Amino acid sequence: MMLESNILKLQKYALRLEELEQTLSQPEIINDIARYTELSKELGDLQPLVEQYRQYTSLQTEIEKNRQLLLENHDPELHELLKSEQEELEARLQKTEEELNLSLLPKDPRDNLSLFMEIRAGAGGEEAALFAAELHRMYLMYAAKQNFKCKTLELNETEIGGIKEIVFQVEGKGAWSKLKYEMGVHRVQRVPATESGGRIHTSTATVAVIPEAETKEFAINPKDLRIDTYRASGAGGQHVNMTDSAVRITHFPTGLVVTCQDERSQIKNREKAMLVLISRLQQLQQEEENAKLSEERRSQIGTGDRSERIRTYNYPQGRVTDHRIGLTLYQLPQILAGDLDLLVKELQAAEQHKVNE
């Protein structure tokens, strides 16, 4: 249900949009490039939200008119038609209301950033590595549905197609706002292909999600870094190329190690590795700041820590359970095929609910 406080906010936004439209048509604003750009950005941010609100109020009006017709009309056939229309209108209203509530969530300044994802096989040996590879495929398919672009920066595979560790970049507006919920321990329960006894095993993989640094200007003392070069290689030690193009950067104060072997150019690999390092350092800084927040101000859908078990994928029952919000969906094949919005929307709704409490 739409809260009264949200209605008041939306009414103010609608008035502000009208004000901006009038202001931007004034000659003195048009001639002031900096001011015109600033107000145009504000208008662009408000337009989708106000349009949603106008759809919401329009649907409310239609529902009320339809309700009156239902009360006044006694023709059985027409009454049934009006009742069917009313149900459809109410369903559309509910969907629009849910979208508005999500749009009103406090904006994380990182929401529009691209990001880096790191997947590492956890407990379970080769089975954990195979699960990590499936998670990677799931994210690639989800990214494709969202029109995000993915690029592998570092990959350590096993002989049978599993992934011990992978670091990849996800580029696209809004990537962080949707994939930030993936950070944590993912658990799989299934019978491994290598298990002759048919016993169900439990394996894990950890996922880290790191927003791409907003600026490359981050204070790093060159003396705190060691930069090594080596030959990029694939699974089983097979050389990808015959030059020392891969780059490994070690940051002594934090112990962070970043490698990149995606490009054939050592310079490009070094630039990418530095961007990943800066992003990780900024993320560490953000985590330290979050740790200082009082408990009641922390997110209630999980801390996002890599040590936290967030989700279980149970193959025998075909279910996926997100432990942060107690949600179980019997749609394992769809989710593994990249339909992550089945979970993301519920996680966003849980976040909205906590904000409104």
KEMARMI-63821 format. One record per residue (C-alpha): z, y, x; residue in three letters; chain. Coordinates in Angstrom, 1 decimal. Last residue first. Example, Ala and Ser with C-alpha at 12.3 -4.5 7.8 and 13.67 -1.06 7.14 Angstrom:
% residues 2
KOLFI, 7.1, -1.1, 13.7, ser, A
KOLFI, 7.8, -4.5, 12.3, ala, A
END
This chain:
% residues 357
KOLFI, 9.0, 1.1, 9.3, glu, A
KOLFI, 5.5, 2.6, 9.4, asn, A
KOLFI, 5.0, 2.0, 13.1, val, A
KOLFI, 6.1, -1.6, 12.7, lys, A
KOLFI, 3.7, -2.2, 9.9, his, A
KOLFI, 0.8, -0.7, 11.9, gln, A
KOLFI, 1.5, -3.1, 14.8, glu, A
KOLFI, 1.5, -6.0, 12.4, ala, A
KOLFI, -1.8, -4.8, 11.0, ala, A
KOLFI, -3.3, -4.6, 14.5, gln, A
KOLFI, -2.1, -8.1, 15.2, leu, A
KOLFI, -3.6, -9.3, 11.9, glu, A
KOLFI, -6.9, -7.6, 12.7, lys, A
KOLFI, -7.0, -9.1, 16.2, val, A
KOLFI, -6.5, -12.7, 15.0, leu, A
KOLFI, -9.5, -13.1, 12.8, leu, A
KOLFI, -11.1, -10.5, 15.0, asp, A
KOLFI, -11.3, -13.2, 17.6, leu, A
KOLFI, -14.4, -14.8, 16.1, asp, A
KOLFI, -15.6, -15.7, 19.6, gly, A
KOLFI, -16.7, -19.4, 19.2, ala, A
KOLFI, -13.1, -20.4, 20.2, leu, A
KOLFI, -11.9, -18.6, 17.1, ile, A
KOLFI, -14.5, -20.3, 14.8, gln, A
KOLFI, -13.7, -23.7, 16.2, pro, A
KOLFI, -9.9, -23.2, 15.8, leu, A
KOLFI, -9.9, -22.0, 12.2, gln, A
KOLFI, -6.8, -23.5, 10.8, tyr, A
KOLFI, -5.0, -20.2, 11.2, leu, A
KOLFI, -1.3, -19.9, 12.0, thr, A
KOLFI, 0.4, -16.5, 12.2, leu, A
KOLFI, 4.1, -16.1, 13.3, gly, A
KOLFI, 3.6, -12.5, 14.5, ile, A
KOLFI, 4.2, -13.0, 18.2, arg, A
KOLFI, 3.7, -16.8, 18.1, his, A
KOLFI, 0.0, -16.6, 17.4, asp, A
KOLFI, -0.9, -20.1, 16.2, thr, A
KOLFI, -4.4, -21.6, 16.3, val, A
KOLFI, -5.2, -24.7, 14.3, arg, A
KOLFI, -7.7, -27.6, 14.4, gly, A
KOLFI, -4.9, -30.1, 13.8, gln, A
KOLFI, -5.8, -32.4, 16.8, pro, A
KOLFI, -7.0, -29.3, 18.8, tyr, A
KOLFI, -3.9, -27.2, 18.8, asn, A
KOLFI, -4.5, -23.8, 20.4, tyr, A
KOLFI, -1.1, -22.1, 21.0, thr, A
KOLFI, -0.7, -18.4, 21.4, arg, A
KOLFI, 1.6, -15.7, 22.9, ile, A
KOLFI, 3.7, -17.5, 25.6, arg, A
KOLFI, 5.2, -14.6, 27.5, glu, A
KOLFI, 5.1, -14.7, 31.3, ser, A
KOLFI, 1.9, -12.6, 31.5, arg, A
KOLFI, 3.8, -9.8, 29.8, asp, A
KOLFI, 2.3, -8.2, 26.8, gly, A
KOLFI, 5.7, -7.1, 25.5, thr, A
KOLFI, 5.2, -8.8, 22.2, gly, A
KOLFI, 4.4, -7.8, 18.6, ile, A
KOLFI, 7.4, -5.6, 18.3, gln, A
KOLFI, 6.1, -3.0, 20.7, ser, A
KOLFI, 9.0, -1.2, 22.5, arg, A
KOLFI, 10.7, 1.8, 21.0, arg, A
KOLFI, 13.7, -0.2, 19.7, glu, A
KOLFI, 14.3, -1.7, 23.2, glu, A
KOLFI, 14.7, 1.7, 24.9, ser, A
KOLFI, 11.8, 2.7, 27.2, leu, A
KOLFI, 12.3, 2.4, 30.9, lys, A
KOLFI, 10.3, -0.8, 31.0, ala, A
KOLFI, 7.4, 1.0, 29.6, asn, A
KOLFI, 7.3, 3.4, 32.6, glu, A
KOLFI, 7.4, 0.4, 35.0, glu, A
KOLFI, 4.6, -1.2, 33.0, glu, A
KOLFI, 2.5, 2.0, 33.2, gln, A
KOLFI, 3.0, 2.1, 37.0, gln, A
KOLFI, 2.0, -1.5, 37.3, leu, A
KOLFI, -1.1, -0.7, 35.2, gln, A
KOLFI, -2.0, 2.2, 37.5, gln, A
KOLFI, -1.7, -0.1, 40.5, leu, A
KOLFI, -3.9, -2.7, 38.8, arg, A
KOLFI, -6.6, -0.1, 37.9, ser, A
KOLFI, -6.5, 1.2, 41.5, ile, A
KOLFI, -7.0, -2.3, 42.8, leu, A
KOLFI, -9.8, -3.1, 40.4, val, A
KOLFI, -11.5, 0.2, 41.4, leu, A
KOLFI, -11.1, -0.6, 45.1, met, A
KOLFI, -12.6, -4.1, 44.6, ala, A
KOLFI, -15.6, -2.5, 42.8, lys, A
KOLFI, -16.2, 0.0, 45.6, glu, A
KOLFI, -15.8, -2.8, 48.3, arg, A
KOLFI, -18.2, -5.1, 46.5, asn, A
KOLFI, -20.7, -2.2, 46.3, lys, A
KOLFI, -20.4, -1.5, 50.0, ile, A
KOLFI, -20.6, -5.2, 50.9, gln, A
KOLFI, -23.9, -5.5, 49.0, ser, A
KOLFI, -24.8, -8.9, 47.6, arg, A
KOLFI, -22.7, -8.0, 44.6, glu, A
KOLFI, -20.3, -10.2, 42.7, asp, A
KOLFI, -18.0, -11.1, 45.7, gln, A
KOLFI, -14.9, -9.1, 44.9, cys, A
KOLFI, -11.4, -9.8, 46.0, thr, A
KOLFI, -8.1, -8.0, 45.2, val, A
KOLFI, -4.7, -8.9, 46.7, val, A
KOLFI, -1.6, -7.2, 45.4, leu, A
KOLFI, 1.5, -7.5, 47.7, gly, A
KOLFI, 2.9, -4.3, 46.2, thr, A
KOLFI, 3.6, -2.3, 49.4, pro, A
KOLFI, 0.9, -4.2, 51.5, phe, A
KOLFI, -2.2, -3.7, 49.3, his, A
KOLFI, -4.6, -6.4, 50.4, thr, A
KOLFI, -8.4, -5.9, 49.9, ile, A
KOLFI, -10.8, -8.8, 50.1, arg, A
KOLFI, -14.5, -8.1, 50.2, val, A
KOLFI, -17.5, -10.4, 49.9, ala, A
KOLFI, -20.7, -9.4, 51.7, ser, A
KOLFI, -20.3, -11.3, 55.0, asp, A
KOLFI, -23.9, -12.5, 54.9, thr, A
KOLFI, -25.4, -16.0, 54.3, met, A
KOLFI, -25.4, -15.9, 50.5, asn, A
KOLFI, -23.9, -17.9, 47.6, val, A
KOLFI, -22.5, -20.4, 50.1, his, A
KOLFI, -21.4, -23.8, 48.7, gln, A
KOLFI, -17.6, -24.2, 49.2, gly, A
KOLFI, -17.2, -26.7, 46.4, gly, A
KOLFI, -17.6, -24.1, 43.7, ala, A
KOLFI, -19.3, -20.9, 44.8, gly, A
KOLFI, -19.1, -18.9, 48.0, ser, A
KOLFI, -19.2, -15.3, 49.2, ala, A
KOLFI, -19.1, -14.9, 52.9, arg, A
KOLFI, -16.2, -12.9, 54.3, tyr, A
KOLFI, -15.0, -9.3, 54.6, thr, A
KOLFI, -11.4, -8.2, 55.1, asp, A
KOLFI, -9.8, -4.8, 54.1, ile, A
KOLFI, -6.1, -4.3, 54.9, arg, A
KOLFI, -4.5, -1.5, 53.0, leu, A
KOLFI, -1.2, 0.4, 53.3, asp, A
KOLFI, -2.5, 2.4, 56.2, lys, A
KOLFI, -5.2, 3.8, 53.9, pro, A
KOLFI, -2.4, 5.5, 51.9, asn, A
KOLFI, -3.3, 5.2, 48.3, ile, A
KOLFI, -3.0, 8.2, 46.0, ala, A
KOLFI, -5.2, 7.6, 43.0, phe, A
KOLFI, -8.4, 9.6, 42.5, glu, A
KOLFI, -10.6, 6.9, 41.1, lys, A
KOLFI, -9.8, 8.2, 37.6, thr, A
KOLFI, -9.4, 6.6, 34.3, glu, A
KOLFI, -8.6, 3.3, 35.9, ala, A
KOLFI, -10.0, 0.4, 33.9, glu, A
KOLFI, -7.4, -1.0, 31.6, pro, A
KOLFI, -5.9, -4.3, 32.8, ile, A
KOLFI, -5.7, -7.4, 30.7, val, A
KOLFI, -4.0, -10.4, 32.2, ala, A
KOLFI, -4.5, -13.9, 30.8, val, A
KOLFI, -2.4, -17.0, 31.8, thr, A
KOLFI, -3.6, -20.5, 31.2, ala, A
KOLFI, -1.6, -23.4, 29.9, thr, A
KOLFI, -1.6, -27.2, 29.4, ser, A
KOLFI, 0.0, -29.5, 26.8, thr, A
KOLFI, -1.3, -33.1, 26.7, his, A
KOLFI, -1.9, -35.3, 23.7, ile, A
KOLFI, -2.1, -39.0, 24.6, arg, A
KOLFI, -5.3, -41.0, 24.1, gly, A
KOLFI, -4.4, -43.5, 26.7, gly, A
KOLFI, -7.6, -43.0, 28.8, ser, A
KOLFI, -6.9, -39.3, 29.4, glu, A
KOLFI, -9.8, -37.8, 31.5, thr, A
KOLFI, -11.3, -36.1, 28.4, ala, A
KOLFI, -7.9, -34.5, 27.8, pro, A
KOLFI, -6.2, -35.2, 24.4, val, A
KOLFI, -5.2, -31.8, 23.0, arg, A
KOLFI, -2.5, -29.1, 23.0, gln, A
KOLFI, -3.5, -25.7, 24.6, val, A
KOLFI, -1.2, -22.9, 25.5, arg, A
KOLFI, -2.1, -19.3, 26.2, his, A
KOLFI, 0.4, -17.3, 28.3, val, A
KOLFI, 0.2, -13.5, 28.1, gly, A
KOLFI, -2.3, -10.6, 27.6, met, A
KOLFI, -4.7, -11.2, 24.8, glu, A
KOLFI, -3.5, -8.3, 22.6, tyr, A
KOLFI, -5.1, -5.8, 24.9, lys, A
KOLFI, -8.5, -7.2, 23.9, leu, A
KOLFI, -9.0, -5.0, 20.9, lys, A
KOLFI, -7.9, -1.5, 21.9, ser, A
KOLFI, -8.9, -2.2, 25.5, trp, A
KOLFI, -12.6, -2.8, 24.6, ala, A
KOLFI, -12.8, 0.3, 22.4, gly, A
KOLFI, -15.9, 1.8, 24.1, lys, A
KOLFI, -17.6, -0.9, 26.2, gly, A
KOLFI, -17.4, -2.6, 29.6, glu, A
KOLFI, -15.5, -5.8, 30.2, val, A
KOLFI, -15.0, -6.6, 33.9, gln, A
KOLFI, -14.3, -10.1, 35.1, phe, A
KOLFI, -11.7, -11.8, 37.2, val, A
KOLFI, -11.7, -15.6, 37.3, ile, A
KOLFI, -9.2, -18.2, 38.5, glu, A
KOLFI, -8.9, -21.9, 38.7, lys, A
KOLFI, -11.9, -22.3, 36.4, ile, A
KOLFI, -13.1, -25.7, 35.2, gly, A
KOLFI, -16.7, -26.9, 35.6, gly, A
KOLFI, -16.2, -30.4, 37.1, ile, A
KOLFI, -15.9, -29.4, 40.8, glu, A
KOLFI, -13.4, -26.6, 40.1, thr, A
KOLFI, -14.2, -22.9, 40.0, glu, A
KOLFI, -12.9, -19.8, 41.7, asn, A
KOLFI, -14.6, -16.7, 40.4, leu, A
KOLFI, -14.3, -13.0, 41.3, glu, A
KOLFI, -16.2, -10.0, 40.0, leu, A
KOLFI, -17.8, -11.4, 36.9, thr, A
KOLFI, -19.6, -8.9, 34.6, lys, A
KOLFI, -19.2, -8.5, 30.9, cys, A
KOLFI, -20.9, -6.0, 28.6, lys, A
KOLFI, -19.4, -5.1, 25.2, phe, A
KOLFI, -21.6, -5.2, 22.1, asn, A
KOLFI, -18.6, -6.4, 19.9, gln, A
KOLFI, -20.3, -9.7, 19.1, lys, A
KOLFI, -21.2, -10.1, 22.8, ala, A
KOLFI, -17.6, -9.4, 23.8, ala, A
KOLFI, -16.4, -12.1, 21.4, tyr, A
KOLFI, -18.8, -14.6, 22.9, met, A
KOLFI, -17.7, -13.7, 26.5, leu, A
KOLFI, -14.0, -13.9, 25.5, tyr, A
KOLFI, -14.4, -17.4, 24.0, met, A
KOLFI, -16.4, -18.5, 27.1, arg, A
KOLFI, -13.5, -17.3, 29.4, his, A
KOLFI, -11.0, -19.1, 27.2, leu, A
KOLFI, -13.0, -22.3, 27.5, glu, A
KOLFI, -13.0, -21.9, 31.3, ala, A
KOLFI, -9.3, -21.5, 31.3, ala, A
KOLFI, -9.0, -24.7, 29.2, phe, A
KOLFI, -11.0, -26.6, 31.8, leu, A
KOLFI, -8.7, -25.2, 34.6, ala, A
KOLFI, -5.6, -26.3, 32.6, ala, A
KOLFI, -7.1, -29.8, 32.2, glu, A
KOLFI, -7.7, -29.9, 36.0, glu, A
KOLFI, -4.0, -29.3, 36.7, gly, A
KOLFI, -1.8, -28.9, 33.6, gly, A
KOLFI, 0.4, -25.9, 34.2, ala, A
KOLFI, -1.5, -22.6, 34.7, gly, A
KOLFI, -5.2, -21.9, 35.2, ala, A
KOLFI, -5.8, -18.2, 35.7, arg, A
KOLFI, -7.7, -15.7, 33.6, ile, A
KOLFI, -8.0, -12.1, 34.8, glu, A
KOLFI, -9.5, -9.5, 32.5, met, A
KOLFI, -10.6, -6.0, 33.7, phe, A
KOLFI, -11.0, -3.1, 31.3, leu, A
KOLFI, -13.2, -0.5, 29.6, ser, A
KOLFI, -11.4, 2.4, 28.1, leu, A
KOLFI, -11.5, 3.7, 24.5, asn, A
KOLFI, -8.0, 2.6, 23.7, asp, A
KOLFI, -6.5, 3.9, 26.9, arg, A
KOLFI, -5.1, 7.1, 25.3, pro, A
KOLFI, -3.3, 4.8, 22.9, asp, A
KOLFI, -3.9, 6.3, 19.5, lys, A
KOLFI, -1.0, 6.2, 17.0, pro, A
KOLFI, -2.3, 3.9, 14.1, leu, A
KOLFI, -4.0, 6.0, 11.4, leu, A
KOLFI, -7.3, 4.1, 11.8, ser, A
KOLFI, -5.4, 0.8, 11.1, leu, A
KOLFI, -3.9, 2.2, 7.9, asn, A
KOLFI, -7.4, 3.5, 6.9, leu, A
KOLFI, -9.0, 0.0, 7.4, glu, A
KOLFI, -6.3, -1.6, 5.3, glu, A
KOLFI, -6.8, 0.9, 2.5, glu, A
KOLFI, -10.6, 0.4, 2.6, thr, A
KOLFI, -10.0, -3.4, 2.3, lys, A
KOLFI, -7.6, -2.9, -0.6, gln, A
KOLFI, -10.0, -0.5, -2.4, leu, A
KOLFI, -12.9, -2.9, -2.0, arg, A
KOLFI, -10.8, -5.7, -3.6, ala, A
KOLFI, -9.7, -3.3, -6.4, glu, A
KOLFI, -13.4, -2.4, -7.1, leu, A
KOLFI, -14.4, -6.1, -7.2, glu, A
KOLFI, -11.6, -6.9, -9.6, glu, A
KOLFI, -12.5, -4.0, -11.8, gln, A
KOLFI, -16.1, -5.0, -11.9, glu, A
KOLFI, -15.2, -8.4, -13.1, ser, A
KOLFI, -12.9, -6.9, -15.8, lys, A
KOLFI, -15.7, -4.6, -16.9, leu, A
KOLFI, -18.1, -7.5, -17.3, leu, A
KOLFI, -15.5, -9.5, -19.3, glu, A
KOLFI, -14.9, -6.5, -21.6, his, A
KOLFI, -18.6, -6.1, -22.1, leu, A
KOLFI, -18.9, -9.7, -23.3, glu, A
KOLFI, -15.8, -9.6, -25.5, pro, A
KOLFI, -16.5, -6.2, -27.1, asp, A
KOLFI, -13.1, -4.5, -27.5, his, A
KOLFI, -13.6, -1.4, -25.3, asn, A
KOLFI, -11.0, 1.3, -25.2, glu, A
KOLFI, -8.5, -0.3, -22.8, leu, A
KOLFI, -11.2, -1.7, -20.5, leu, A
KOLFI, -12.9, 1.6, -20.5, leu, A
KOLFI, -9.7, 3.3, -19.4, gln, A
KOLFI, -9.3, 0.9, -16.6, arg, A
KOLFI, -12.9, 1.4, -15.4, asn, A
KOLFI, -12.2, 5.2, -15.2, lys, A
KOLFI, -9.1, 4.6, -13.2, glu, A
KOLFI, -10.8, 2.1, -10.9, ile, A
KOLFI, -13.7, 4.6, -10.3, glu, A
KOLFI, -11.3, 7.4, -9.4, thr, A
KOLFI, -9.4, 5.1, -7.0, gln, A
KOLFI, -12.7, 4.1, -5.4, leu, A
KOLFI, -13.6, 7.7, -4.8, ser, A
KOLFI, -10.2, 8.4, -3.3, thr, A
KOLFI, -10.7, 5.5, -0.8, tyr, A
KOLFI, -14.3, 6.5, 0.0, gln, A
KOLFI, -13.1, 10.0, 0.7, arg, A
KOLFI, -10.4, 8.6, 3.0, tyr, A
KOLFI, -12.9, 6.5, 4.9, gln, A
KOLFI, -15.1, 9.6, 5.3, glu, A
KOLFI, -12.1, 11.6, 6.5, val, A
KOLFI, -11.4, 8.9, 9.2, leu, A
KOLFI, -15.0, 8.7, 10.4, pro, A
KOLFI, -15.3, 12.6, 10.6, gln, A
KOLFI, -12.1, 13.3, 12.4, leu, A
KOLFI, -13.0, 12.2, 15.9, asp, A
KOLFI, -16.4, 13.9, 15.7, gly, A
KOLFI, -14.8, 17.1, 14.5, leu, A
KOLFI, -12.4, 17.1, 17.3, glu, A
KOLFI, -15.2, 16.5, 19.8, lys, A
KOLFI, -17.2, 19.3, 18.2, ser, A
KOLFI, -14.2, 21.7, 18.5, leu, A
KOLFI, -13.9, 21.1, 22.3, glu, A
KOLFI, -17.7, 21.3, 22.9, thr, A
KOLFI, -17.9, 24.6, 20.9, tyr, A
KOLFI, -15.0, 26.1, 22.8, arg, A
KOLFI, -16.5, 25.2, 26.2, ala, A
KOLFI, -20.0, 26.3, 25.2, ile, A
KOLFI, -19.0, 29.7, 23.7, asp, A
KOLFI, -22.3, 30.9, 22.2, asn, A
KOLFI, -21.9, 28.5, 19.2, ile, A
KOLFI, -18.4, 29.8, 18.7, ile, A
KOLFI, -19.4, 33.5, 18.5, glu, A
KOLFI, -22.3, 32.6, 16.2, pro, A
KOLFI, -20.1, 30.9, 13.6, gln, A
KOLFI, -21.4, 27.5, 12.3, ser, A
KOLFI, -18.7, 25.6, 14.3, leu, A
KOLFI, -15.9, 27.4, 12.4, thr, A
KOLFI, -17.2, 26.4, 9.0, gln, A
KOLFI, -17.4, 22.7, 9.9, glu, A
KOLFI, -14.1, 22.9, 11.7, leu, A
KOLFI, -12.4, 24.3, 8.6, glu, A
KOLFI, -13.9, 21.5, 6.4, glu, A
KOLFI, -12.6, 18.9, 8.9, leu, A
KOLFI, -9.2, 20.5, 8.9, arg, A
KOLFI, -8.9, 20.3, 5.1, leu, A
KOLFI, -9.8, 16.6, 5.3, ala, A
KOLFI, -7.3, 16.0, 8.1, tyr, A
KOLFI, -4.6, 17.6, 6.1, lys, A
KOLFI, -5.4, 15.4, 3.1, gln, A
KOLFI, -5.3, 12.4, 5.4, leu, A
KOLFI, -1.9, 13.3, 6.7, lys, A
KOLFI, -0.5, 13.8, 3.2, leu, A
KOLFI, -1.9, 10.4, 2.1, ile, A
KOLFI, -0.3, 8.8, 5.2, asn, A
KOLFI, 3.1, 10.2, 4.3, ser, A
KOLFI, 2.7, 8.9, 0.8, glu, A
KOLFI, 2.3, 5.4, 2.2, leu, A
KOLFI, -0.9, 3.4, 1.3, met, A
KOLFI, 0.0, 0.0, 0.0, met, A
END
